[in-house]
Amino acid sequence: MVNKRETERKRSSKAEDILLQINSKTKLGDLRKIAKGIKKDHELAMELWASEEFLPRLLAILIMDKKLLSQDVLNQLDQDMLTHTFEERNNLMDWLMANQLMKDQKNIALMESWKNSPSALQRRAFWYYQGRLRWTGQTPPDNTADLLAEIEANLAQEDPEVQWAMNLTAGWIGVYDEKYRARCMGIGKKTGLYKDEMVSKGCTPNYLPEFIAIEVNKRSNN
């Protein structure tokens, strides 16, 4: 019988050297420094991704070629993320969205098609992107009413990783669009989502009535 590792492609010395630089004490800033030195190298990114380790995969995302991220490739990355813990796979998808998908119109179009994807991680990316458009002050697309109707209909029964992103979107809509503010707060009151969540001092709660009130107050005092 042939050992599985013997059938896998031999890892390049460059990939081996980079993997030796990454350990449990490596921080995100360290990964960004390494990526800055490499710039773009999709083949190397795939080697690092094949390590199946969380931090090398974060680095891999930074050096991927966004033009090569087809739907098929993204589906495979998505499947690979499922081998990680709940928190890690959400972090990987969010990192991929922020560092690659949002920077290319073709990939933005893919994300905008994921609202009803069978993949929870892809649905999370759809909703997180909608929330970020509003949070970062970009002019949002003319879909706010449709998004709120979708949130009202589906938030309570969505997967937890998607719930968080849908809730985030409702929160930022409520902060920046006054005509929808009471409606967004009402979603939080109706679902009770995150109402009893404990948050660290100085952090904004995810419970929509509190989140919206706190963030609106911050902006009115600036």
C-alpha positions in Angstrom: 0.0 0.0 0.0 1.3 3.5 -0.9 1.4 5.9 2.0 -0.9 8.9 1.5 1.9 11.3 2.1 4.0 9.7 -0.6 1.3 10.4 -3.1 1.1 14.1 -2.2 3.1 16.7 -4.0 6.4 17.3 -2.3 6.4 20.7 -0.6 8.8 23.3 -1.9 11.7 24.5 0.2 10.2 28.0 0.1 7.0 26.7 1.7 9.0 24.7 4.3 11.0 27.8 5.2 7.9 29.9 5.7 6.2 27.2 7.7 9.2 27.1 10.1 8.6 30.8 10.7 5.1 30.3 12.0 4.3 29.0 15.5 1.7 29.4 18.2 3.2 32.8 19.2 2.9 34.2 15.6 0.5 37.2 15.5 -1.6 38.5 12.6 0.8 41.4 12.2 3.6 38.9 11.7 1.7 37.1 9.0 1.1 40.5 7.2 4.9 41.2 7.3 5.7 37.8 5.8 3.0 38.4 3.1 4.3 41.8 2.3 7.7 40.3 1.5 6.1 37.6 -0.7 3.4 39.8 -2.3 1.4 37.6 -4.6 2.2 33.9 -5.1 -0.8 31.7 -5.7 1.1 28.5 -6.1 2.9 29.1 -2.8 -0.5 30.0 -1.2 -1.9 26.6 -2.2 1.1 24.9 -0.7 0.6 26.7 2.6 -3.1 26.0 2.5 -2.4 22.3 2.0 -0.7 22.3 5.5 -4.2 22.3 6.9 -3.0 24.5 9.7 -4.9 27.7 10.8 -2.1 30.3 10.8 -0.5 29.1 7.5 -3.9 29.2 5.9 -4.4 32.8 7.0 -1.1 33.7 5.4 -2.1 31.7 2.3 -5.1 33.9 1.9 -3.0 37.1 2.0 -0.8 35.9 -1.0 -3.5 34.3 -3.2 -4.2 35.7 -6.6 -7.7 37.0 -6.4 -8.2 36.5 -10.2 -7.9 32.8 -9.7 -10.6 32.5 -7.1 -13.3 31.0 -9.2 -16.5 29.7 -7.6 -15.1 26.2 -7.8 -11.9 27.2 -6.1 -13.9 29.0 -3.4 -16.1 26.0 -2.9 -13.1 23.9 -2.2 -11.6 26.4 0.2 -15.0 26.5 1.9 -15.0 22.7 2.3 -11.4 22.8 3.7 -12.4 25.4 6.3 -14.9 23.0 7.7 -12.1 20.9 9.2 -11.4 23.8 11.6 -13.1 24.7 14.8 -16.2 26.9 14.6 -14.3 30.0 15.5 -11.3 29.3 13.2 -13.5 28.6 10.1 -15.4 31.8 10.6 -12.1 33.7 11.0 -10.8 32.1 7.8 -13.9 33.1 5.8 -14.0 36.6 7.2 -10.2 37.0 6.4 -10.8 35.7 2.9 -13.7 38.2 2.4 -11.8 41.2 3.7 -8.4 40.5 2.1 -9.4 39.0 -1.3 -13.1 38.9 -2.1 -13.9 42.6 -1.4 -11.0 43.7 -3.6 -12.2 42.4 -7.0 -15.5 43.2 -8.7 -15.9 39.6 -10.0 -15.5 38.2 -6.5 -17.9 40.8 -5.1 -20.4 39.6 -7.6 -19.9 36.0 -6.5 -20.4 37.1 -2.8 -23.6 38.9 -3.8 -24.9 35.7 -5.2 -24.4 33.7 -2.0 -27.5 34.9 0.0 -29.1 31.4 -0.5 -26.0 29.4 -0.9 -26.1 25.9 0.6 -22.8 26.8 2.4 -23.3 28.5 5.7 -19.9 30.1 5.4 -20.8 31.6 2.0 -24.1 32.9 3.4 -22.1 34.4 6.2 -19.8 36.2 3.7 -22.8 37.6 1.9 -24.3 39.1 5.0 -21.0 40.3 6.5 -20.2 42.1 3.2 -23.6 43.8 3.4 -22.9 44.9 7.0 -19.4 46.1 6.1 -20.7 48.3 3.3 -22.7 50.2 5.8 -20.2 50.1 8.7 -17.4 51.5 6.6 -19.5 54.3 5.3 -19.7 53.2 1.7 -22.9 54.0 -0.2 -24.9 50.8 0.2 -26.8 49.2 -2.7 -30.5 49.9 -2.9 -31.4 46.7 -1.2 -31.9 47.6 2.4 -35.7 47.0 2.6 -35.2 43.5 0.9 -32.4 42.7 3.4 -34.5 43.6 6.4 -37.4 41.5 5.1 -35.0 38.6 4.7 -33.6 39.1 8.2 -37.0 39.3 9.8 -38.1 36.1 8.0 -34.9 34.0 8.5 -32.7 35.3 11.3 -34.2 33.1 14.1 -33.6 29.8 12.3 -30.3 30.5 10.5 -27.0 28.8 11.4 -25.2 30.6 14.2 -22.3 31.8 12.0 -24.8 33.3 9.6 -27.0 34.7 12.4 -24.1 36.8 13.6 -23.5 38.4 10.2 -27.2 39.0 9.6 -27.5 40.6 13.0 -24.5 42.8 12.2 -26.1 44.0 9.0 -29.4 44.9 10.8 -27.3 46.7 13.5 -25.5 48.9 11.0 -28.6 49.6 9.0 -30.3 50.7 12.3 -27.3 53.0 13.1 -27.0 54.7 9.8 -30.5 54.6 8.4 -32.8 56.4 10.8 -36.0 55.4 9.1 -35.3 51.8 9.7 -33.9 52.2 13.2 -37.0 51.2 15.2 -37.6 48.3 12.9 -34.0 47.0 13.4 -34.4 47.3 17.2 -37.7 45.5 16.9 -35.9 42.5 15.3 -33.6 42.2 18.3 -36.5 42.5 20.7 -38.5 39.9 18.8 -35.8 37.3 18.4 -34.0 38.0 21.7 -30.8 37.1 19.9 -27.7 37.9 22.0 -29.8 39.5 24.8 -28.1 37.6 27.5 -24.6 37.6 26.0 -21.8 38.7 28.3 -19.4 41.2 26.7 -16.1 42.5 27.8 -15.8 46.0 29.3 -15.7 48.6 26.5 -17.2 46.2 23.9 -20.5 46.9 22.2 -23.2 44.2 22.8 -24.5 42.4 19.8 -28.1 42.6 21.1 -29.7 45.0 18.5 -31.5 47.5 20.8 -28.3 48.0 22.8 -25.9 47.9 19.9 -27.9 50.5 17.9 -28.4 52.8 20.8 -24.7 52.8 21.8 -23.4 53.2 18.3 -25.8 56.0 17.5 -24.9 57.8 20.7 -21.2 57.5 19.9 -21.8 59.3 16.6 -24.0 62.0 18.0 -21.3 62.9 20.5 -18.6 63.2 17.9 
